[in-house]
Amino acid sequence: MNVLIILIPIALCMGGLGLAAFLWSLKNNQFEDLDGAAHRILIPEEDDHPL
């Protein structure tokens, strides 16, 4: 039971860090264009030449 005295605060701190990272990513528009990369991979670049 003494281990819980150490593990519970550590778990709460890790959860808080995860929440802070998520809120930071929302603030910096990391989730703004989720489909852009998926569409860009389908569009051929102009300097691509097949072998």
N, C-alpha and C positions, 0 to 999 in steps of 0.2 A: 504494500500500500504506500510505502514511502516513495516508490518510483513515480506514482501518480502526481506527487507534489512537484516533480521535475517535468514530467511529460505533458501535463495539461498546459502549463504556461508556454512551453516550447511549441505545442500544437497551435495554441492561440496566436502566437507570434508568426508562425509560418502561414496561418490562414490570413492574418492581417497583411503580411507581405504579398501574398497572392492577390488579395483584394486591391491593395495599393497598385500593384503592377497592372491589373485589369483596368482600374480607373484611369491610370496614366495613359494606357493605350487608347482608351476611349477619348480622352482629352486631346491626344495628338493625332486623331483621325486615322488610326491604324486599320480600322474596319470600314473605311469610307468606300473603297472600290474593291469589293470581293470578287466580282466577275471580270475585272479588267485583265488580270493575268491569264485567266482561262481563255479569254478571247484573243489576247495578243499572241498566244502560242500558235493559233490557227492562221494568223495573217502572215504570209511570207514576207521577209524583208527584201528590200530592193537589191541589196548587194549579194544575196544568196544565188549562187550559180550551181546547178546540178553537175555532178561529175560526168 
